[in-house]
Amino acid sequence: MTSHRVPREWPTGLLEVAPGVYAYVSPTGDSGLSNAGLILGERSATVVDTLLAPSLTRPFAEAVRRATGLPVTRVINTHHHHDHTGGNWAFPEAERYASAAARDLLIRKGKPMEAYRALLPRFAAEFEAVEIFPPTVTFQGAWALYDGRREIRIIPAAPAHTFGDVMVHLPADGVLFAADVAFHYVTPLVSEGSVEGWVKACEAVLALDVEVIVPGHGPVGTRRDFELMRDYWLLIRDEGGRLLDGGLTPAEAARALPLGPYREWVAWPRTLWNLARWQAERQGPVPDLVSDDVALAMHTAMQKLSQWGALR
């Protein structure tokens, strides 16, 4: 395991990461606090993801308006989770793009408010009043959009974080909006995806010629930051798998796993849920959506793990 320094703070707000390309970065990167993006073309602008609740989306939409007078004609939803699609309402004139799987998952998931009240109490009340705007254009496989000389490649990455993941690649700028295929210094979560698939997605990212990686949670980073997250998944897959094979439960394995500096990442108790998903994945097909009952049970188990960790 590679030793590394874990930042406690990082630049937030609308950050220009290449000419005409912006990341909108949230603090802490914890549940509900995701990142988004803005890409300027010659005639219009493209938004990548739209955050969760009005108190988060409104400042983002205002930052977009301050950055450009171009109309936002496209929103790309990188997957179905509400912290990336909940603000679609803020760009009513835009076509909304996503993988066909992501649109299907968003519609089937609906708004699981019982789980959200437990998992995201800070945002649950305002999110309950939000209307869900599903994608209007869907695709399968790789796509490309063009606005003048700006090429926007949409790269499939599923199954990884979810079964509908895509990433947004700007090859001329060396920028990748990896969305929730990347978590930098925030513990990733695979509750509705695949551990093995995520490892493969990591290798696909590292094969790209990119200098800047905008994660779904955490600070804008480089290949080095992304590799640290990839190594976390290798630890879950390999050492976590050995602990599970030895008869430990996911909760016991989460306590025994030598996390090292990953114990300093935001929301490290998600390791328990990741191990539970890995255990299930190795036994057969896993569901592409998680029920409220499972989410609430995992939330309770992770709270207990957090309390155990605080006493050590």
Secondary structure in CASP SS format (residue, H / E / C, confidence):
PFRMAT SS
TARGET T0000
AUTHOR 0000-0000-0000
METHOD secondary structure of the structure
MODEL  1
M C 1.00
T C 1.00
S C 1.00
H C 1.00
R C 1.00
V C 1.00
P C 1.00
R C 1.00
E C 1.00
W C 1.00
P C 1.00
T C 1.00
G E 1.00
L E 1.00
L E 1.00
E E 1.00
V E 1.00
A E 1.00
P C 1.00
G C 1.00
V E 1.00
Y E 1.00
A E 1.00
Y E 1.00
V E 1.00
S C 1.00
P C 1.00
T C 1.00
G C 1.00
D C 1.00
S C 1.00
G C 1.00
L C 1.00
S C 1.00
N C 1.00
A E 1.00
G E 1.00
L E 1.00
I E 1.00
L E 1.00
G C 1.00
E C 1.00
R C 1.00
S C 1.00
A E 1.00
T E 1.00
V E 1.00
V E 1.00
D C 1.00
T C 1.00
L C 1.00
L C 1.00
A C 1.00
P H 1.00
S H 1.00
L H 1.00
T H 1.00
R H 1.00
P H 1.00
F H 1.00
A H 1.00
E H 1.00
A H 1.00
V H 1.00
R H 1.00
R H 1.00
A H 1.00
T C 1.00
G C 1.00
L C 1.00
P C 1.00
V E 1.00
T E 1.00
R E 1.00
V E 1.00
I E 1.00
N C 1.00
T C 1.00
H C 1.00
H C 1.00
H C 1.00
H H 1.00
D H 1.00
H H 1.00
T H 1.00
G C 1.00
G C 1.00
N H 1.00
W H 1.00
A H 1.00
F C 1.00
P C 1.00
E C 1.00
A C 1.00
E E 1.00
R E 1.00
Y E 1.00
A E 1.00
S E 1.00
A H 1.00
A H 1.00
A H 1.00
R H 1.00
D H 1.00
L H 1.00
L H 1.00
I H 1.00
R H 1.00
K H 1.00
G C 1.00
K C 1.00
P C 1.00
M H 1.00
E H 1.00
A H 1.00
Y H 1.00
R H 1.00
A H 1.00
L H 1.00
L C 1.00
P H 1.00
R H 1.00
F H 1.00
A H 1.00
A H 1.00
E H 1.00
F H 1.00
E H 1.00
A C 1.00
V C 1.00
E C 1.00
I C 1.00
F C 1.00
P C 1.00
P C 1.00
T C 1.00
V E 1.00
T E 1.00
F E 1.00
Q C 1.00
G C 1.00
A C 1.00
W E 1.00
A E 1.00
L E 1.00
Y E 1.00
D E 1.00
G C 1.00
R C 1.00
R E 1.00
E E 1.00
I E 1.00
R E 1.00
I E 1.00
I E 1.00
P E 1.00
A C 1.00
A C 1.00
P C 1.00
A C 1.00
H C 1.00
T C 1.00
F C 1.00
G C 1.00
D C 1.00
V E 1.00
M E 1.00
V E 1.00
H E 1.00
L E 1.00
P C 1.00
A C 1.00
D C 1.00
G C 1.00
V E 1.00
L E 1.00
F E 1.00
A E 1.00
A E 1.00
D E 1.00
V E 1.00
A E 1.00
F E 1.00
H C 1.00
Y C 1.00
V E 1.00
T C 1.00
P C 1.00
L C 1.00
V C 1.00
S C 1.00
E C 1.00
G C 1.00
S C 1.00
V H 1.00
E H 1.00
G H 1.00
W H 1.00
V H 1.00
K H 1.00
A H 1.00
C H 1.00
E H 1.00
A H 1.00
V H 1.00
L H 1.00
A C 1.00
L C 1.00
D C 1.00
V C 1.00
E C 1.00
V E 1.00
I E 1.00
V E 1.00
P E 1.00
G E 1.00
H E 1.00
G C 1.00
P C 1.00
V C 1.00
G E 1.00
T C 1.00
R H 1.00
R H 1.00
D H 1.00
F H 1.00
E H 1.00
L H 1.00
M H 1.00
R H 1.00
D H 1.00
Y H 1.00
W H 1.00
L H 1.00
L H 1.00
I H 1.00
R H 1.00
D H 1.00
E H 1.00
G H 1.00
G H 1.00
R H 1.00
L H 1.00
L H 1.00
D H 1.00
G C 1.00
G C 1.00
L C 1.00
T C 1.00
P H 1.00
A H 1.00
E H 1.00
A H 1.00
A H 1.00
R H 1.00
A H 1.00
L C 1.00
P C 1.00
L C 1.00
G H 1.00
P H 1.00
Y H 1.00
R H 1.00
E H 1.00
W C 1.00
V E 1.00
A C 1.00
W C 1.00
P C 1.00
R H 1.00
T H 1.00
L H 1.00
W H 1.00
N H 1.00
L H 1.00
A H 1.00
R H 1.00
W H 1.00
Q H 1.00
A H 1.00
E H 1.00
R H 1.00
Q H 1.00
G C 1.00
P C 1.00
V C 1.00
P C 1.00
D C 1.00
L C 1.00
V C 1.00
S C 1.00
D H 1.00
D H 1.00
V H 1.00
A H 1.00
L H 1.00
A H 1.00
M H 1.00
H H 1.00
T H 1.00
A H 1.00
M H 1.00
Q H 1.00
K H 1.00
L H 1.00
S H 1.00
Q H 1.00
W H 1.00
G H 1.00
A H 1.00
L C 1.00
R C 1.00
END
